[in-house]
Amino acid sequence: MTPTPPDPTRPTPPDPGNGTGPAQDTATPALSGTGNGTGHPRNTAMPAPSGTTTDAGPARPGTDHGTDGTHPGGSGHPTTPPGQGTGTGTTSTALTRAQLWTRARGFLLAVAVLLTAAVALAGLRAGDHHGRLDPRSADPDGSRALAQLLKERGVTTRVVTNAQEAAAAAGPGTTLLVADPDLLGEPQRRAIRSAIDLSGGRTVLVAPGSPTLPELAPAAHAKGFAHQRDLDPGTPACTLPAAGTAGRAGTGDGLRYTTDLPGATGCYPSGGHPTLLVLPSTTKGGDTVLLGSETFLLNKRLADEGNASLALQLLGSRPELVWYLPTPADMSADPGTGAQDPALLDLVPSGWTWALLQLFVAAALAALWRARRLGPLVTEDLPVAIRASEATEGHARLYRRADARDRAATVLRAAARERLAPLVGVPAPQAHDPAALVPAVSARLTAGGRPSDPAALLFGTTPADDAALVALADHLDALEREVRSS
């Protein structure tokens, strides 16, 4: 028969069945590891209809209400702690702006200090650090000291970074110094060669190598490397007035040259080949000076031996000095040749490929080694004990949020079948078999004079909405009470 809905305004009398009260609790879905043997609130174990709360509900006859109540025949309903809402309200765990600032201010302060220091150092050194062989740099490898000495003697120094600009500035009254000719591309070398032939002034090439000499100084050839200690004892061993006045100088630790050009002058020989070579111009006057090493032009070596004297005489023979510092842009090829810039991987030395491969293999082996030590997963005890009623409420809220009425109904029915089976004499393995459980339950209900349809309740379809799910739970509770009392 259909049970009469309970009146929520009437007090709950003791359960007449066994005097202990928790008959209602038997319809609550059992959750693994959360049962405590004292019963749970019935309507906190299932999703509630939309717009209602899931923490509490009206009392009904024979319903057990937890472990800390005082109702006769039961234990009482768990109440909501003061200051906390009921239903689906949640407490936010996100950090506030004040908490975020408190945690991050130390890190932000450290970053600000580092950035400020970096900017300050860059600003302080920006005016002095310009690179190697730069007449504006006071670094040990710069040439500012030489530029200052030339300025005192009335020679102005002009720094250019473009081959076309350097060629345009060259003339009979200028000395054109090319700091690193081997960095020049094809169009830049042609521009400098044109300046050498047409300017009528002096051109100083600092340590030009075999790739550059055929175009800039075709009459000279490189003859290997020379050490300072290998210079002939009788240096400068030439008739060049500048070398004779300077005496011994630091022209070693660079290249040696040789030439068959008539009128050429070679000084500071090493193994019979000069490290300083002066080639007369064959077109419009002037000359070209090949320096095998730039060492005697640097700040750190300018005061050694006769370096300052030699540098001043070679670079101060004209009233203007054009100091050409090639840049990476000067290494570009002529667009008409169809050459392309090298790719990034082309610039990586070949040895790094093997080094990266070895690092990859080492990382893979380390990963395998550490993975073996982790071992299988192990279970750990929870740091705190969770009440069964709280776990039940949590599952119910999750079911409701996911609209999992099918899962909730399955849990309710499975729990009811497991509790009804021993009451009607059905073995536990056959509790979920309709052919074994339904006839036994029907026979008990018929014997008590209260016909019912247990098949639809215990093995029916999924409820259509939340109200139908609540009704299913009520009917399962009533069915179990009827079996217990029959």
C-alpha positions in Angstrom: 0.0 0.0 0.0 1.0 3.6 -0.4 2.4 5.1 2.9 0.7 8.2 4.3 2.9 11.4 4.1 4.2 12.4 7.5 3.1 15.6 9.2 6.2 17.8 9.8 4.5 19.6 12.7 3.9 16.5 14.8 6.7 15.2 17.1 8.4 11.9 16.1 7.3 9.0 18.3 9.6 6.1 19.1 9.8 3.4 16.6 7.4 0.6 17.7 9.4 -2.1 15.9 12.4 -2.6 18.2 12.6 0.4 20.4 15.9 1.6 19.0 14.6 4.0 16.4 17.0 3.8 13.4 14.5 2.1 11.1 14.6 5.1 8.7 18.4 5.0 8.4 18.2 1.7 6.6 17.2 3.4 3.4 20.2 5.6 3.2 22.7 4.7 0.5 25.7 3.0 2.0 29.1 4.6 1.3 32.3 2.7 1.5 34.2 3.5 4.6 31.7 6.0 6.0 29.2 3.9 8.0 29.3 4.2 11.8 26.5 1.8 12.8 24.4 4.6 14.3 22.3 5.7 11.4 22.4 8.8 9.2 19.9 11.5 8.3 17.7 10.2 5.6 17.4 13.3 3.4 21.1 14.2 3.5 22.1 11.1 1.6 20.4 12.0 -1.6 20.0 15.1 -3.8 17.2 17.5 -2.9 14.9 19.1 -5.4 15.9 22.4 -6.9 15.4 25.3 -4.6 15.6 23.2 -1.4 18.4 22.6 1.0 20.2 19.3 1.6 21.4 19.7 5.1 18.2 19.1 7.0 14.6 18.1 6.6 11.4 17.5 8.6 11.3 14.6 10.9 9.2 11.6 10.1 8.0 8.6 12.2 10.7 6.1 12.9 13.5 8.2 11.5 16.9 8.2 13.2 18.6 11.6 13.2 22.3 11.0 13.8 24.5 10.4 16.8 24.1 13.5 19.0 20.3 14.2 19.2 18.0 13.6 22.2 14.8 12.4 20.5 13.3 9.2 21.9 13.9 6.2 19.8 16.6 8.0 17.8 19.7 10.0 18.2 18.7 13.4 16.8 19.4 15.3 13.6 22.8 16.9 13.0 22.5 20.6 13.2 24.3 23.3 11.2 27.1 25.0 13.2 26.4 28.6 14.1 27.5 31.2 11.6 27.4 28.7 8.7 24.7 28.7 6.0 22.8 25.6 5.0 22.3 24.2 1.6 24.8 24.6 -1.2 26.7 27.6 0.1 30.5 27.3 0.0 33.4 29.1 1.7 35.9 30.6 -0.7 39.5 29.6 -0.2 41.0 32.2 -2.7 43.6 34.6 -1.4 42.5 38.2 -0.9 44.4 41.1 -2.4 46.0 41.9 0.9 47.2 38.3 1.3 48.6 38.2 -2.2 50.5 41.5 -1.6 51.9 40.2 1.7 53.2 37.1 0.1 54.6 38.7 -3.1 56.0 41.9 -1.8 59.4 40.4 -0.8 59.9 38.9 -4.2 58.7 42.1 -6.0 61.1 44.2 -3.9 64.0 41.9 -4.8 63.2 42.1 -8.5 62.9 45.9 -8.3 66.3 46.2 -6.6 68.0 44.0 -9.2 66.4 45.9 -12.1 67.4 49.2 -10.6 71.0 48.0 -10.1 71.2 46.7 -13.6 69.9 50.0 -15.1 72.3 52.0 -13.0 75.3 49.9 -13.9 74.4 50.0 -17.6 74.0 53.8 -17.4 77.3 54.3 -15.7 79.2 52.2 -18.1 77.4 53.2 -21.3 79.7 56.1 -22.0 82.9 54.2 -21.4 82.4 50.6 -22.7 82.4 50.5 -26.5 84.3 47.3 -27.2 87.8 46.2 -28.3 90.0 48.7 -30.2 87.5 51.4 -29.8 88.9 55.0 -29.4 86.0 55.9 -27.1 86.6 53.1 -24.7 88.7 53.4 -21.5 88.7 49.6 -21.0 92.0 47.8 -21.0 91.2 46.6 -24.6 90.0 50.0 -25.8 92.1 52.7 -27.5 90.9 55.9 -25.8 94.4 56.7 -24.5 95.8 56.8 -28.0 92.9 59.0 -29.2 93.7 61.4 -26.4 97.4 61.6 -27.3 96.5 62.2 -30.9 94.1 64.9 -29.9 96.8 66.7 -27.9 98.9 66.7 -31.1 96.1 68.2 -33.2 94.8 65.1 -34.8 91.0 64.7 -34.7 89.6 61.2 -34.5 86.3 60.4 -36.1 84.6 57.0 -35.5 82.5 55.5 -38.3 80.7 52.2 -38.5 79.8 52.1 -42.2 82.1 51.2 -45.1 80.5 53.7 -47.4 80.9 56.5 -44.8 84.5 55.5 -44.2 85.3 55.5 -47.9 83.6 58.9 -48.4 85.6 60.4 -45.5 89.0 59.2 -46.8 91.2 61.7 -48.6 94.8 63.1 -48.9 94.7 64.6 -45.4 93.2 61.6 -43.7 94.4 58.3 -42.2 91.8 55.6 -42.5 92.1 52.8 -39.9 90.1 49.6 -40.5 89.9 47.9 -37.1 89.0 44.3 -38.3 89.0 43.9 -42.1 88.2 40.2 -41.9 84.7 41.1 -40.8 83.9 42.9 -44.0 81.6 41.5 -46.7 82.1 41.8 -50.4 80.6 45.2 -50.9 82.4 46.7 -47.9 85.7 45.4 -49.1 85.1 47.0 -52.5 84.3 50.3 -50.9 87.5 50.2 -48.8 89.6 49.2 -51.8 88.3 52.1 -53.8 89.3 54.5 -50.9 92.8 53.0 -50.9 93.2 53.6 -54.6 91.6 57.0 -54.9 92.0 58.8 -51.6 95.8 59.5 -51.8 96.0 59.2 -48.0 97.1 56.5 -45.6 95.1 53.3 -44.9 96.0 51.2 -41.9 94.6 47.7 -41.9 94.7 46.0 -38.5 95.6 42.3 -38.7 94.1 41.5 -42.2 94.1 37.8 -42.9 94.1 35.6 -46.0 90.4 36.2 -46.8 90.9 39.9 -47.0 94.4 40.5 -48.4 93.6 39.5 -52.1 91.1 42.4 -52.4 92.5 45.1 -50.0 96.2 44.4 -50.5 96.8 42.0 -53.4 100.5 42.5 -53.3 100.9 41.1 -49.8 100.4 37.6 -48.4 100.0 36.2 -44.9 102.8 34.0 -43.6 101.5 32.5 -40.4 101.4 33.6 -36.8 104.2 35.4 -34.9 104.8 35.5 -31.2 106.3 38.6 -29.5 109.1 36.5 -28.0 110.1 35.4 -31.5 110.7 38.9 -32.9 114.3 39.3 -34.2 116.6 40.9 -31.6 117.5 43.7 -34.0 114.0 45.1 -34.3 112.7 47.2 -36.0 115.3 46.2 -38.6 113.9 48.6 -41.3 114.4 52.1 -42.6 110.9 53.3 -41.7 111.4 56.6 -39.7 108.5 55.9 -37.4 109.9 52.5 -36.5 113.4 53.7 -36.1 112.2 56.4 -33.7 110.1 54.0 -31.6 112.5 51.2 -31.4 111.3 47.9 -30.0 107.5 47.7 -30.0 104.8 45.1 -29.3 103.9 44.2 -32.9 104.1 40.5 -32.2 101.4 38.1 -31.2 99.8 38.5 -34.6 100.3 37.8 -38.3 103.4 38.0 -40.5 103.4 39.2 -44.1 105.5 39.0 -47.2 105.4 40.9 -50.5 107.3 41.4 -53.8 106.0 44.9 -54.4 108.9 47.3 -55.1 109.3 50.1 -52.6 107.5 48.1 -49.8 109.0 48.4 -46.3 108.9 45.6 -43.8 109.6 46.1 -40.1 109.8 44.0 -36.9 110.5 40.7 -38.6 109.8 37.3 -37.1 111.5 34.4 -38.8 112.4 36.6 -41.7 108.9 37.9 -42.3 107.8 41.4 -41.1 104.9 41.9 -38.7 104.5 45.5 -40.0 104.4 46.1 -43.7 104.1 49.5 -45.6 102.9 49.2 -49.2 103.2 52.3 -51.4 100.1 53.2 -53.5 100.4 52.5 -57.3 97.6 54.9 -58.3 97.3 58.2 -56.5 99.9 58.5 -53.8 99.6 57.6 -50.2 100.3 54.2 -48.7 98.8 51.1 -47.0 100.1 49.9 -43.6 99.5 46.3 -42.6 99.7 45.7 -38.8 100.0 42.1 -37.9 98.8 42.8 -34.3 96.7 45.5 -32.7 98.3 44.9 -29.3 100.4 48.1 -29.2 97.3 50.3 -29.9 95.4 49.1 -26.8 95.2 51.1 -23.5 96.8 48.3 -21.5 99.9 48.1 -23.7 100.3 51.6 -25.0 102.9 52.6 -22.3 105.1 49.5 -23.0 108.4 49.9 -24.8 108.0 52.1 -27.9 104.3 51.3 -28.5 103.0 54.9 -28.0 105.7 56.4 -30.3 105.0 53.9 -33.1 101.2 54.3 -32.8 101.4 58.1 -32.8 103.6 58.3 -35.8 101.7 55.8 -37.9 98.3 57.3 -37.1 99.2 60.9 -36.7 100.9 61.6 -40.0 97.7 63.3 -41.3 95.5 65.9 -39.5 92.4 63.7 -39.4 92.0 60.0 -38.4 88.9 58.1 -39.6 88.5 55.1 -37.3 86.3 52.5 -39.0 84.8 49.9 -36.6 83.0 47.2 -38.6 79.6 46.0 -37.2 77.8 42.7 -37.8 75.8 44.5 -40.5 79.1 44.9 -42.5 79.3 41.1 -42.8 76.2 40.8 -45.0 76.8 39.6 -48.5 76.0 41.6 -51.7 72.3 41.3 -52.4 73.1 40.8 -56.1 75.0 37.6 -55.4 72.0 35.7 -54.1 73.8 34.7 -50.9 71.7 34.3 -47.7 72.4 34.9 -44.1 73.4 31.7 -42.2 70.7 30.0 -40.1 70.9 29.9 -36.4 71.9 26.2 -36.4 74.7 27.0 -38.9 76.3 29.3 -36.4 76.4 26.6 -33.7 79.8 24.7 -33.6 79.6 21.1 -34.5 80.9 20.0 -31.1 77.8 21.3 -29.4 75.6 18.8 -31.3 77.3 15.9 -29.6 77.3 17.7 -26.3 73.5 18.2 -26.5 73.1 14.6 -27.4 75.1 13.5 -24.4 73.0 15.8 -22.1 69.8 14.3 -23.5 71.0 10.8 -22.9 72.1 11.7 -19.4 68.7 13.3 -18.7 66.8 10.2 -20.0 68.9 7.9 -17.8 68.4 10.1 -14.7 64.6 10.1 -15.4 64.6 6.3 -15.6 66.7 6.0 -12.5 64.4 8.3 -10.4 61.2 6.6 -11.8 62.3 3.2 -10.5 62.7 4.5 -7.0 59.1 5.8 -6.8 57.7 2.3 -6.6 54.0 1.3 -6.5 51.3 3.5 -5.0 50.5 3.1 -1.3 47.5 4.0 0.7 47.7 6.4 3.6 45.4 7.2 6.5 43.5 10.4 6.4 45.0 13.1 8.6 41.6 13.7 10.3 38.6 11.6 10.9 35.5 12.5 8.8 32.1 11.9 10.2 29.9 9.6 8.1 27.1 12.2 8.0 29.5 14.8 6.6 30.7 12.4 3.9 27.1 11.5 3.1 26.1 15.2 2.7 29.1 15.8 0.5 28.2 13.0 -1.8 24.6 14.2 -2.0 25.7 17.7 -2.9 28.0 16.3 -5.6 25.2 14.2 -7.0 22.9 17.2 -7.1 25.4 19.5 -8.7 26.0 16.9 -11.5 22.3 16.0 -11.9 23.3 12.4 -11.3 19.8 11.2 -10.4 20.6 7.8 -12.0 23.6 7.3 -9.8 21.8 8.5 -6.7 18.8 6.2 -7.4 21.2 3.2 -8.0 22.9 3.8 -4.6 19.5 4.1 -2.8 18.1 1.0 -4.3 21.3 -1.1 -3.9 21.5 -0.1 -0.2 17.8 -1.0 0.3 18.2 -4.4 -1.4 21.3 -5.3 0.8 19.3 -4.6 3.9 16.1 -6.3 2.8 17.8 -9.5 1.7 18.6 -10.8 5.2 15.2 -9.7 6.5 13.4 -11.9 3.9 15.8 -14.8 4.0 17.6 -14.2 0.7 21.4 -15.0 0.6 23.6 -11.9 0.3 25.0 -13.0 -3.1 21.4 -13.0 -4.5 20.4 -9.7 -3.0 20.6 -7.9 -6.4 18.8 -10.7 -8.3 15.2 -9.7 -9.1 14.1 -13.3 -9.5 15.2 -14.1 -5.9 14.6 -10.9 -4.0 11.2 -9.6 -5.4 9.2 -12.8 -4.7 10.5 -13.0 -1.1 9.7 -9.4 -0.4 6.2 -9.7 -2.0 5.5 -12.8 0.1 6.4 -10.9 3.3 4.2 -8.0 2.4 1.3 -10.2 1.3 1.5 -12.2 4.5 1.2 -8.9 6.4 -1.9 -7.9 4.5 -0.3 -5.0 2.8 0.1 -5.6 -0.9 2.8 -3.6 -2.7 5.0 -3.5 -5.9 8.6 -4.0 -4.7 9.9 -4.7 -8.2 9.3 -1.1 -9.4 10.9 0.3 -6.2 13.9 -2.0 -6.1 14.6 -2.5 -9.8 12.8 0.4 -11.5 13.8 3.2 -13.9 15.7 6.4 -13.2 13.5 9.1 -11.6 12.6 11.9 -14.1 13.3 14.8 -11.7 14.5 15.6 -8.2 11.0 15.4 -6.8 10.6 11.8 -8.1 14.0 10.9 -6.6 12.9 12.2 -3.2 9.6 10.2 -3.6 11.6 7.1 -4.4 13.6 7.5 -1.2 10.4 7.9 0.8 8.9 4.8 -0.8 12.0 2.7 -0.1 12.0 3.8 3.5 8.3 2.8 3.8 8.9 -0.5 2.1 11.7 -1.4 4.5 9.5 -0.4 7.5 6.7 -2.6 6.2 9.0 -5.6 5.8 10.5 -5.1 9.3 7.0 -4.8 10.9 5.4 -7.7 8.9 
